[in-house]
């Protein structure tokens, strides 16, 4: 269980990728362990207590039957563990899996509190960027909320188990976590093997924004067999200057593609001084789906697999 952190008022981003940017601006930099504790699961499963990633106790009379997810990551996790049938509402930016298209939307930055209350949920699950004042308003209506705040692969696995436990899908969650861990091990057995080179990597998830120490991006690059050129930058998510990238001279550049990053492909070659970078000179510039590095659910392992193949294509031929 990680440190309990005082929750501050936060804004929901204008798009899914901005979840990461807002996290940087608000300095959400503490490392959380997504552990959980279940108490009193006896007889007819009454008086259950769960601990979320902020160290908050969530008391439930039984397994929830109506859940609202107000962030893309918990939405994906709920469906991945087989609890999608319990989801009666989602935020505006939850778009995966496709089944969520038919589920009522309850807002984004400004949550539609009337809609949420009207859907009569037993539980609201959110990320750590949802405005606390709105969550407290929901809680005042007798609706408990749970915060997922992951910062590592282990946190992702723990949160999958937490969601599986709280929805009575523990078996499915366990199977999913075991499968994901096997996939991660299969990749790292290759990319971290003795003698495998570790090229310098620049991973851009938003124009001129990259991942620093303690971030998912840092862990992804390391496990994929690369060296993050911003690994010594203290901020998890940081905006950088052209001069910094040129000085670090990455051997491979990877940028994410999503609604907020459509212009990168056109301008990345014309940035000042970038023509001197090894990656540009050697044509080692690649793109990948933004969701695979910005949403901290099961598809993060898909992101690791794709990143490893971009960095070390010779190992996966």
C-alpha positions in Angstrom: 0.0 0.0 0.0 1.6 3.3 -1.1 1.5 6.6 0.8 -1.9 8.2 1.3 -1.9 11.5 -0.5 -4.0 14.6 0.2 -6.4 15.1 -2.7 -6.4 18.5 -4.4 -8.9 20.1 -6.8 -8.0 19.0 -10.3 -9.4 19.6 -13.8 -10.3 16.9 -16.2 -8.5 17.4 -19.6 -9.9 18.3 -22.9 -8.9 14.9 -24.3 -7.5 11.6 -23.1 -3.9 12.6 -23.8 -4.3 15.7 -21.7 -4.8 13.4 -18.7 -1.0 13.1 -18.8 -0.4 16.7 -19.4 -2.6 17.8 -16.5 -0.9 15.3 -14.4 2.4 17.0 -15.1 1.0 20.5 -14.5 -0.5 19.5 -11.2 2.6 17.6 -10.1 0.8 14.3 -9.5 4.2 12.6 -8.9 3.7 10.3 -5.9 4.1 6.6 -6.5 1.0 4.7 -5.6 0.7 1.0 -5.0 -2.7 -0.3 -6.1 -3.1 -2.8 -3.3 -6.4 -3.7 -1.8 -7.8 -5.2 1.4 -11.1 -7.0 1.7 -12.8 -7.5 5.0 -15.8 -9.5 6.1 -16.5 -11.3 2.8 -18.5 -14.0 4.6 -22.0 -15.5 4.5 -23.9 -13.4 1.9 -20.9 -11.1 1.2 -22.0 -8.2 3.4 -19.9 -5.4 5.0 -17.0 -5.5 2.5 -14.2 -3.0 2.9 -11.8 -2.1 0.0 -8.9 0.3 0.0 -8.3 2.4 -3.1 -5.0 3.8 -4.4 -5.4 6.9 -2.2 -5.7 4.8 1.0 -9.4 5.5 1.3 -11.7 2.9 2.7 -14.7 2.1 0.6 -17.5 0.4 2.5 -20.0 -1.7 0.5 -23.0 -3.7 1.6 -22.4 -6.1 -1.2 -21.0 -6.4 -4.7 -22.0 -3.4 -6.8 -24.6 -4.0 -9.5 -24.5 -0.5 -11.1 -21.1 1.1 -11.7 -20.3 4.4 -13.3 -16.7 4.9 -14.6 -15.5 8.5 -15.1 -12.1 7.9 -16.6 -11.0 5.8 -19.6 -8.6 3.5 -17.7 -11.2 2.1 -15.1 -13.6 1.7 -18.0 -11.2 -0.5 -19.9 -10.3 -2.5 -16.7 -14.0 -3.1 -15.9 -14.7 -4.6 -19.3 -11.4 -6.5 -19.3 -12.3 -8.4 -16.1 -15.7 -9.2 -17.4 -17.7 -6.6 -15.4 -18.8 -4.6 -18.4 -22.4 -5.6 -17.8 -22.3 -3.7 -14.5 -21.3 -0.4 -16.2 -24.3 1.9 -16.5 -22.4 5.2 -17.3 -19.0 6.4 -18.5 -17.2 9.7 -19.0 -17.1 11.3 -22.5 -13.6 10.1 -23.3 -14.2 6.4 -22.6 -14.2 4.9 -26.1 -12.8 1.4 -25.5 -13.9 -1.3 -25.9 -16.5 -0.5 -28.6 -19.4 -1.6 -26.3 -19.1 1.7 -24.4 -20.5 3.6 -27.3 -24.0 2.4 -26.3 -23.5 3.4 -22.6 -24.8 6.8 -21.4 -22.1 9.5 -21.1 -21.9 11.5 -17.9 -19.6 14.4 -18.8 -15.9 15.1 -18.7 -14.4 18.1 -16.9 -17.8 19.1 -15.7 -19.4 15.9 -14.7 -23.2 15.7 -15.2 -24.1 15.1 -11.5 -27.8 15.0 -12.3 -27.2 12.2 -14.8 -24.9 10.3 -12.5 -27.4 10.4 -9.6 -30.2 9.5 -12.0 -28.4 6.4 -13.1 -28.5 5.2 -9.5 -25.0 3.7 -9.3 -23.8 1.6 -6.4 -20.2 2.8 -7.0 -18.3 5.4 -9.0 -14.8 4.5 -10.1 -12.4 7.3 -11.3 -8.8 8.3 -11.9 -6.9 10.7 -9.6 -7.6 13.6 -12.0 -11.3 13.9 -11.4 -12.3 17.1 -9.5 -12.6 16.1 -5.8 -15.4 18.6 -5.2 -17.6 16.8 -7.6 -16.8 13.4 -6.2 -17.7 14.7 -2.7 -21.0 15.9 -4.0 -21.7 12.5 -5.4 -20.6 10.9 -2.1 -23.0 13.2 -0.2 -25.8 11.5 -2.1 -24.8 8.2 -0.6 -22.8 7.0 -3.6 -19.3 5.8 -2.8 -16.4 6.4 -5.1 -13.1 4.7 -5.7 -9.8 6.3 -7.0 -7.4 4.4 -9.2 -4.0 6.1 -9.4 -1.4 3.8 -11.0 2.2 4.7 -11.6 3.8 1.3 -12.7 3.1 -2.0 -14.2 2.7 -3.5 -10.8 0.1 -0.9 -10.0 -1.8 -1.8 -13.1 -1.9 -5.4 -12.1 -3.0 -4.6 -8.6 -5.7 -2.3 -9.8 -7.0 -5.0 -12.1 -7.2 -7.3 -9.1 -8.9 -4.6 -7.1 -11.6 -4.0 -9.7 -12.0 -7.8 -10.1 -12.4 -8.2 -6.4 -14.9 -5.4 -5.9 -17.1 -6.6 -8.8 -17.0 -10.3 -7.9 -14.8 -11.1 -10.9 -11.7 -12.1 -9.0 -11.1 -15.3 -11.0 -11.3 -13.4 -14.3 -9.0 -10.7 -13.0 -6.5 -13.3 -11.8 -6.4 -15.0 -15.1 -5.9 -11.6 -16.9 -3.1 -10.5 -14.6 -1.3 -13.9 -15.0 -1.6 -13.6 -18.8 -0.3 -10.0 -18.8 2.6 -10.9 -16.6 3.5 -13.8 -18.9 3.5 -11.4 -21.9 5.7 -8.9 -20.1 8.1 -11.6 -19.2 8.2 -13.0 -22.8 9.2 -9.5 -24.0 11.8 -8.7 -21.3 13.4 -12.1 -21.7 14.3 -10.9 -25.1 14.9 -7.2 -24.7 16.8 -7.4 -21.5 18.9 -10.4 -22.4 22.6 -10.2 -22.0 24.3 -8.6 -25.0 21.2 -6.8 -26.3 22.1 -3.1 -27.1 20.0 -0.3 -25.5 19.6 2.5 -28.0 18.8 6.1 -26.9 15.0 6.7 -27.2 12.9 9.8 -27.4 9.2 9.1 -26.9 6.9 12.0 -27.5 3.3 11.6 -26.4 2.2 15.2 -27.2 4.1 17.9 -29.2 7.4 18.5 -27.2 6.1 16.6 -24.2 7.9 13.4 -23.0 8.2 11.0 -20.1 10.6 11.6 -17.2 11.7 9.6 -14.2 9.0 7.6 -12.4 6.6 7.6 -15.3 5.0 4.8 -17.3 6.9 5.9 -20.4 10.2 5.6 -18.6 9.3 2.0 -17.5 8.0 1.1 -21.0 11.2 2.3 -22.6 13.4 0.4 -20.1 11.5 -2.9 -20.4 11.4 -2.6 -24.2 15.2 -2.5 -24.2 15.9 1.2 -24.7 17.3 4.2 -22.7 15.0 7.1 -22.2 16.9 10.3 -23.1 14.8 12.1 -20.4 15.4 9.5 -17.7 17.1 12.0 -15.5 14.4 14.6 -15.7 12.7 14.7 -12.3 9.2 15.4 -13.5 7.1 12.4 -14.6 5.7 14.3 -17.6 7.6 17.2 -18.9 7.8 19.7 -21.8 11.3 19.8 -23.3 13.2 22.1 -25.7 14.5 21.4 -29.2 18.0 21.9 -27.8 17.6 19.2 -25.2 16.6 16.6 -27.8 19.4 17.6 -30.2 22.0 17.4 -27.4 20.8 14.0 -26.3 20.9 12.8 -29.9 18.3 9.9 -29.7 18.9 7.0 -32.0 15.2 6.3 -32.3 12.3 8.7 -32.1 8.8 7.5 -31.4 5.7 9.7 -31.3 2.2 8.8 -30.4 -0.8 9.3 -32.7 -4.1 10.4 -31.4 -6.6 13.3 -31.5 -4.1 15.7 -29.9 -1.0 14.7 -31.9 -2.1 14.7 -35.5 0.4 17.4 -36.5 3.5 15.8 -35.2 4.2 13.7 -38.3 4.3 16.9 -40.5 6.6 19.0 -38.3 8.9 16.6 -36.6 11.4 16.8 -39.4 11.4 20.6 -39.6 12.1 21.4 -36.0 15.2 23.5 -35.4 18.4 21.4 -35.3 16.6 18.1 -35.5 18.2 17.3 -38.9 21.4 16.7 -36.8 19.8 13.9 -34.8 20.8 10.3 -35.5 17.2 9.1 -35.6 16.3 11.7 -38.2 19.4 11.2 -40.3 18.9 7.4 -40.3 15.1 7.4 -40.8 14.5 5.8 -37.4 11.3 7.7 -36.7 8.1 5.8 -35.9 4.6 6.3 -34.6 2.3 4.3 -32.3 -1.2 4.6 -30.9 -1.5 7.1 -28.1 -3.8 4.9 -26.1 -1.1 2.3 -25.7 1.1 4.6 -23.6 -1.4 7.1 -22.0 -4.1 4.8 -20.6 -2.9 2.6 -17.7 -4.9 -0.5 -18.2 -4.4 -3.9 -19.8 -3.5 -2.5 -23.2 -0.3 -1.0 -21.7 1.2 -4.5 -22.3 0.2 -4.1 -26.0 2.1 -0.9 -25.9 5.2 -2.6 -24.4 5.1 -5.3 -27.2 4.8 -2.7 -29.9 7.5 -0.4 -28.5 9.9 -3.4 -28.1 9.4 -4.3 -31.8 10.0 -0.7 -32.9 13.2 -0.5 -30.8 14.5 -4.0 -31.6 12.9 -5.2 -34.8 15.9 -7.5 -35.3 14.8 -9.5 -32.3 11.3 -10.1 -33.5 11.7 -11.1 -37.1 
